[in-house]
């Protein structure tokens, strides 16, 4: 249980918040490349409660600027993209990707241009995602390359889904191991209704025991489940400040993984960037079916929005719940429905955690400890770490060695 002050400290990420200051120390996704592929592409983007414009110049270079023109505040998302810059429609001020003022159409010929500059942000295109850094220039870390970025394009599928709820409840759902065997019963324990095909590993034990260890990138946990063939262990990493890797299962192959980034749009909206990747080709259609986002009543492929809202229970198929545990189809849809049902920001002053929630408690401590590090002038956990070494696994528990040996790229973290 958290106090209201602690819950606000954890959830709120605006420009003058402590959690917002933490997030601004990392590279973050701001858009998907497929929406920005063509020269001249432009889109408005909201991130950490602030508004930006992302554009690709006619020269092919990407730019990220504050959305509103520094002259009179018109949206640059309406602007004309020209050569290596974007021109405001209102008075013709043109800005380069570096924020430089390249031209002012309404400036009298006998007047000297003012020494002004728009706020511009570093940008990197990698893994189908446009990444940016919003923090202090002198603290900018090197860009980190995740393993999925080096996989051939036909062996990864990226989905972005925007939900109407706070980022914390989205990521806490993903870090919660015990819910997998319950909420996702149709995929995890299909024999409950007489089916046989299991999609997410050995999950018949609904009360796993957890072991947790701090790492250089955040933490990882091992969830042990009892099964007819012995103990199973599922190792999941939390990557500061908003990432996790999910080990593959029968649905897409054991050598495949899903990495998810729960990126705060603002305090009450989250953009989930989910990448399924691995050793074999994968299609967008199979990924949409797996997640449940092939249902146009629940997900708009055009706007990237999750269409279920709190209290929108008419979209739950209660008439089939004798055979379908949740009344929804798709693992990701079930997760998003539950997170949305909690309201825009979950009230954690009323919760009661138990031993199965150890990973949730550690997540909160990990974030709070890094806020404390920033206040003491230290770098937050995970900045600059080689994230390409991070992995996840779902396998038989080793009898003669520590479970950490299954993820040799993970190392114990530094003291806070």
Phi and psi in degrees as a GROMACS rama.xvg file:
@    title "Ramachandran Plot"
@    xaxis  label "Phi"
@    yaxis  label "Psi"
@TYPE xy
-108.879  155.567  UNK-2
-76.7612  166.231  UNK-3
-61.8864  -38.7426  UNK-4
-62.5946  -42.4794  UNK-5
-66.8736  -38.7034  UNK-6
-64.9664  -42.2215  UNK-7
-64.0101  -41.6174  UNK-8
-61.2829  -37.9056  UNK-9
-74.1583  -41.5625  UNK-10
-92.2331  -31.4445  UNK-11
-88.628  131.328  UNK-12
-128.265  19.6283  UNK-13
-65.9292  176.79  UNK-14
-58.5179  -28.7048  UNK-15
-111.98  28.7077  UNK-16
-109.06  157.026  UNK-17
-67.9447  -41.1543  UNK-18
-67.7441  -35.2554  UNK-19
-62.4588  -39.7368  UNK-20
-63.9731  -36.5957  UNK-21
-64.2674  -50.5026  UNK-22
-58.9682  -35.8613  UNK-23
-71.2006  -0.389091  UNK-24
-92.3005  -1.1732  UNK-25
-119.869  155.729  UNK-26
-70.9566  137.309  UNK-27
-133.064  146.052  UNK-28
-66.0575  139.406  UNK-29
-125.917  -20.4602  UNK-30
-162.909  167.804  UNK-31
-100.394  144.74  UNK-32
-64.7636  -31.8238  UNK-33
-62.0682  -25.2128  UNK-34
-84.3204  -10.2296  UNK-35
-125.814  21.0106  UNK-36
-70.2046  -40.521  UNK-37
-85.193  138.527  UNK-38
-54.8831  134.704  UNK-39
96.827  -5.74524  UNK-40
-68.1855  144.552  UNK-41
-150.916  142.282  UNK-42
-151.492  147.072  UNK-43
-80.0454  143.826  UNK-44
-141.281  135.99  UNK-45
-111.242  132.674  UNK-46
-150.211  127.67  UNK-47
54.3364  37.9196  UNK-48
75.8936  11.0639  UNK-49
-120.64  158.718  UNK-50
-110.645  134.043  UNK-51
-133.244  165.114  UNK-52
-120.987  134.336  UNK-53
-113.747  129.592  UNK-54
-143.308  154.863  UNK-55
-114.918  116.239  UNK-56
-63.9788  164.903  UNK-57
-63.3348  -17.4985  UNK-58
-84.5706  -1.31732  UNK-59
93.5062  -9.9777  UNK-60
-80.5559  141.881  UNK-61
-89.4331  146.895  UNK-62
-134.85  146.589  UNK-63
-128.746  116.997  UNK-64
-125.926  162.165  UNK-65
-56.265  141.084  UNK-66
-64.9248  -36.9439  UNK-67
-94.3027  128.74  UNK-68
-56.2067  136.821  UNK-69
-72.6321  -6.9262  UNK-70
-80.329  -66.6852  UNK-71
-131.42  8.31049  UNK-72
88.1617  10.6904  UNK-73
-69.7236  154.068  UNK-74
-73.7584  125.88  UNK-75
-74.596  -11.4279  UNK-76
-66.5974  -15.2585  UNK-77
-92.4304  -1.83878  UNK-78
-73.502  167.447  UNK-79
-90.2227  127.658  UNK-80
-89.3833  122.136  UNK-81
-132.14  129.044  UNK-82
43.9773  -110.61  UNK-83
-108.117  27.6244  UNK-84
-154.433  -177.9  UNK-85
-129.95  134.38  UNK-86
-109.849  128.234  UNK-87
-66.2981  134.901  UNK-88
-67.7223  -27.3886  UNK-89
-69.2711  -56.8856  UNK-90
-128.745  9.20401  UNK-91
78.1418  21.4904  UNK-92
-73.2462  131.03  UNK-93
-113.714  133.818  UNK-94
-121.688  139.839  UNK-95
-81.9615  169.832  UNK-96
-63.1694  -20.3705  UNK-97
-90.3299  4.62912  UNK-98
88.8813  -4.92996  UNK-99
-65.9646  143.545  UNK-100
-83.8503  110.705  UNK-101
-91.509  -24.8441  UNK-102
-163.2  146.906  UNK-103
-131.133  105.47  UNK-104
-69.6906  -28.8682  UNK-105
-97.5142  16.9948  UNK-106
-85.9476  123.908  UNK-107
-55.4642  145.421  UNK-108
-59.746  -28.3207  UNK-109
-92.4447  9.06708  UNK-110
-107.983  143.553  UNK-111
-81.1202  135.839  UNK-112
-60.9308  139.676  UNK-113
-69.0256  151.405  UNK-114
-85.6919  84.158  UNK-115
-124.946  161.006  UNK-116
-152.635  134.38  UNK-117
-78.053  153.533  UNK-118
-72.0665  121.391  UNK-119
-123.293  152.949  UNK-120
-128.768  147.184  UNK-121
-58.7637  148.032  UNK-122
-142.879  139.068  UNK-123
-134.855  139.015  UNK-124
-106.383  116.843  UNK-125
-157.198  136.194  UNK-126
64.7826  26.5739  UNK-127
81.576  7.0597  UNK-128
-122.966  143.226  UNK-129
-93.7718  121.166  UNK-130
-109.345  146.848  UNK-131
-141.232  164.6  UNK-132
-126.955  126.171  UNK-133
-109.433  1.58624  UNK-134
-88.5312  -170.041  UNK-135
-60.1499  136.855  UNK-136
-58.8976  -40.2558  UNK-137
-72.4475  -11.5845  UNK-138
-105.707  4.34548  UNK-139
-63.1498  123.739  UNK-140
-84.1622  163.514  UNK-141
-63.5758  149.597  UNK-142
-68.053  136.7  UNK-143
-100.926  133.168  UNK-144
-101.294  117.467  UNK-145
-81.2213  159.505  UNK-146
-59.2627  -35.5774  UNK-147
-65.8317  -20.3731  UNK-148
-69.7826  -22.0642  UNK-149
-102.564  8.76669  UNK-150
-86.5055  140.693  UNK-151
-53.7069  145.794  UNK-152
-55.6862  -35.1682  UNK-153
-77.2841  -2.55087  UNK-154
-109.413  18.2265  UNK-155
-147.881  149.057  UNK-156
-132.693  127.684  UNK-157
-106.071  130.955  UNK-158
-122.613  138.683  UNK-159
-113.799  131.648  UNK-160
-132.924  122.092  UNK-161
-97.9853  122.584  UNK-162
-115.288  153.411  UNK-163
-91.8627  73.1986  UNK-164
-165.708  164.313  UNK-165
-69.0756  149.74  UNK-166
-61.6621  -30.0422  UNK-167
-65.2024  -43.9934  UNK-168
-69.8751  -25.8585  UNK-169
-68.9414  -46.662  UNK-170
-75.678  -32.9429  UNK-171
-64.585  -34.6141  UNK-172
-61.7398  -40.27  UNK-173
-71.0225  -26.8799  UNK-174
-90.4336  -4.23065  UNK-175
-88.2335  106.985  UNK-176
-74.8363  -39.668  UNK-177
-65.9126  -27.7793  UNK-178
-68.4516  -23.2209  UNK-179
-59.7472  -40.5393  UNK-180
-76.1038  -9.8262  UNK-181
-113.898  -65.0194  UNK-182
-57.5328  -40.6982  UNK-183
-97.3112  37.2504  UNK-184
-53.0973  -41.4454  UNK-185
-60.7428  -33.7189  UNK-186
-90.6661  -32.0014  UNK-187
-92.9114  -34.7144  UNK-188
-133.847  61.1872  UNK-189
-62.0728  -19.7256  UNK-190
-69.7466  -10.4563  UNK-191
-60.7662  -29.7701  UNK-192
-116.013  17.495  UNK-193
93.4272  -0.643452  UNK-194
-85.2861  172.085  UNK-195
-125.259  -30.9171  UNK-196
-71.2431  118.49  UNK-197
-102.349  131.461  UNK-198
-106.64  -19.1253  UNK-199
-129.111  34.6732  UNK-200
90.5404  -169.005  UNK-201
-80.3674  101.31  UNK-202
-128.823  15.2139  UNK-203
-67.5795  -24.4183  UNK-204
-81.8797  110.852  UNK-205
-87.3839  -2.97307  UNK-206
-123.062  70.2485  UNK-207
-66.6639  152.368  UNK-208
-97.3966  143.326  UNK-209
-116.846  143.502  UNK-210
-125.229  134.779  UNK-211
-128.582  143.407  UNK-212
-142.305  132.512  UNK-213
-68.3632  145.166  UNK-214
-131.301  176.269  UNK-215
-67.8547  -19.5607  UNK-216
-106.061  -4.75814  UNK-217
152.13  -98.8464  UNK-218
-161.064  166.601  UNK-219
-135.726  155.906  UNK-220
-132.145  153.418  UNK-221
-113.854  123.692  UNK-222
-105.37  116.127  UNK-223
-98.3974  131.389  UNK-224
-125.997  142.285  UNK-225
-85.3672  138.874  UNK-226
-142.578  171.401  UNK-227
-64.3478  -24.7451  UNK-228
-101.261  16.1664  UNK-229
108.387  -170.739  UNK-230
-80.6079  141.515  UNK-231
-113.639  146.366  UNK-232
-127.368  136.5  UNK-233
-121.643  112.262  UNK-234
-101.913  122.75  UNK-235
-126.063  127.654  UNK-236
-93.9083  144.175  UNK-237
-104.303  122.705  UNK-238
-107.074  114.406  UNK-239
-55.7104  139.58  UNK-240
-101.827  0.109353  UNK-241
-150.576  19.1826  UNK-242
-114.802  157.629  UNK-243
-155.247  155.952  UNK-244
-119.154  133.241  UNK-245
-109.148  126.302  UNK-246
-68.731  146.544  UNK-247
-69.1794  158.201  UNK-248
-130.622  -164.218  UNK-249
-62.8002  -24.6896  UNK-250
-64.7795  -40.4456  UNK-251
-123.838  4.24901  UNK-252
104.646  139.421  UNK-253
-68.0662  -19.968  UNK-254
-89.6304  9.15999  UNK-255
-105.286  159.871  UNK-256
-138.484  163.402  UNK-257
-127.128  126.676  UNK-258
-108.747  135.438  UNK-259
-128.987  136.913  UNK-260
-119.258  119.276  UNK-261
-96.6103  96.1258  UNK-262
-100.428  122.938  UNK-263
-68.8382  119.446  UNK-264
-73.9723  -49.295  UNK-265
-156.717  -166.437  UNK-266
-62.578  -25.9507  UNK-267
-118.29  9.763  UNK-268
-141.35  142.121  UNK-269
-129.694  137.502  UNK-270
-103.488  116.155  UNK-271
-95.5307  119.848  UNK-272
-101.807  112.274  UNK-273
-118.204  125.489  UNK-274
-120.557  116.663  UNK-275
-92.2659  126.144  UNK-276
-147.274  160.53  UNK-277
170.982  -150.996  UNK-278
-92.5127  -7.17115  UNK-279
-126.135  152.985  UNK-280
-58.4656  147.283  UNK-281
-139.959  141.108  UNK-282
-100.442  154.123  UNK-283
-60.3884  -39.3673  UNK-284
-63.1569  -41.4743  UNK-285
-67.6088  -35.5473  UNK-286
-69.7393  -41.1709  UNK-287
-62.203  -40.3193  UNK-288
-66.4733  -42.5166  UNK-289
-59.5006  -43.8282  UNK-290
-78.8689  -22.5199  UNK-291
92.7727  1.15317  UNK-292
-83.6329  8.49811  UNK-293
-80.8416  -2.95826  UNK-294
-87.3386  109.697  UNK-295
-66.7739  -13.9321  UNK-296
-78.1878  -15.9218  UNK-297
-114.684  -18.1645  UNK-298
-148.537  131.541  UNK-299
-98.5863  115.706  UNK-300
-68.6771  -23.9482  UNK-301
-77.5578  -51.7719  UNK-302
-88.5558  -13.0721  UNK-303
69.6617  17.0011  UNK-304
-94.5214  140.654  UNK-305
-79.3134  125.853  UNK-306
-95.3611  1.47929  UNK-307
-84.8301  133.83  UNK-308
-118.895  161.04  UNK-309
-55.6544  130.063  UNK-310
83.952  0.603464  UNK-311
-84.5135  55.7681  UNK-312
-73.6395  -9.59504  UNK-313
-64.4146  -19.2964  UNK-314
-83.9126  -4.57046  UNK-315
-86.0971  128.411  UNK-316
-85.948  78.4011  UNK-317
-67.5733  -20.7935  UNK-318
-71.6911  -14.8568  UNK-319
-113.095  13.6543  UNK-320
-74.8599  -2.93523  UNK-321
-72.5153  -25.4802  UNK-322
-115.891  -17.6155  UNK-323
-122.282  112.106  UNK-324
-55.7677  -46.6755  UNK-325
-96.887  -19.1537  UNK-326
81.3928  7.30261  UNK-327
-125.98  161.04  UNK-328
-117.326  127.467  UNK-329
108.057  131.982  UNK-330
-62.5215  -46.4798  UNK-331
-67.9496  -36.9051  UNK-332
-61.7328  -44.5356  UNK-333
-59.6337  -43.5261  UNK-334
-61.7424  -45.6683  UNK-335
-67.257  -36.6882  UNK-336
-61.3049  -47.5257  UNK-337
-63.1559  -46.226  UNK-338
-61.4774  -41.59  UNK-339
-66.879  -33.9764  UNK-340
-64.5436  -19.5967  UNK-341
-77.4026  -8.22902  UNK-342
95.1352  172.287  UNK-343
-56.9956  -41.8843  UNK-344
-134.936  115.901  UNK-345
-62.4645  140.71  UNK-346
-87.792  95.7603  UNK-347
-83.0926  1.04854  UNK-348
-74.3001  -10.9106  UNK-349
-112.167  1.59214  UNK-350
-84.7283  164.022  UNK-351
-137.506  100.692  UNK-352
-79.5141  151.933  UNK-353
-127.023  -174.713  UNK-354
-62.3419  -28.0389  UNK-355
-69.1629  -9.80466  UNK-356
-100.885  19.6513  UNK-357
-59.7629  -37.4459  UNK-358
-67.2872  -30.9192  UNK-359
-69.6888  -45.7471  UNK-360
-61.9695  -39.9263  UNK-361
-68.4742  -36.8694  UNK-362
-56.5922  -48.6586  UNK-363
-63.2786  -42.1627  UNK-364
-64.2152  -40.0381  UNK-365
-59.9477  -44.6137  UNK-366
-66.8992  -45.3014  UNK-367
-64.7764  -38.1352  UNK-368
-63.8433  -37.8349  UNK-369
-71.6575  -33.4738  UNK-370
-60.2148  -43.3188  UNK-371
-62.4587  -38.382  UNK-372
-62.1762  -43.498  UNK-373
-62.2266  -42.3064  UNK-374
-64.3427  -24.0933  UNK-375
-94.0902  6.46514  UNK-376
83.8824  12.7782  UNK-377
-99.6636  163.441  UNK-378
-75.2429  145.613  UNK-379
-69.5459  162.471  UNK-380
-62.2914  138.745  UNK-381
92.3122  -13.3406  UNK-382
-66.1744  123.281  UNK-383
85.0385  0.0646435  UNK-384
-72.6976  147.091  UNK-385
-76.7165  88.5036  UNK-386
-69.2195  -12.828  UNK-387
-65.0115  -15.148  UNK-388
-90.7668  -6.9302  UNK-389
-80.7363  137.924  UNK-390
-143.485  -176.46  UNK-391
-146.582  159.37  UNK-392
-152.274  148.574  UNK-393
-131.473  107.963  UNK-394
-156.167  174.115  UNK-395
-63.6761  136.773  UNK-396
-66.5141  129.098  UNK-397
-66.7325  139.446  UNK-398
-90.6811  -24.5144  UNK-399
-116.301  11.9979  UNK-400
-155.219  165.214  UNK-401
-70.441  148.389  UNK-402
-61.0604  -22.9178  UNK-403
-59.5423  -26.1778  UNK-404
-63.5565  -19.111  UNK-405
-75.2475  -17.58  UNK-406
-129.298  72.2063  UNK-407
-64.7257  -16.0792  UNK-408
-80.7897  -3.68087  UNK-409
-97.6506  134.422  UNK-410
-130.643  151.359  UNK-411
-56.6164  145.778  UNK-412
-82.3444  166.453  UNK-413
-81.269  156.722  UNK-414
-68.5515  144.442  UNK-415
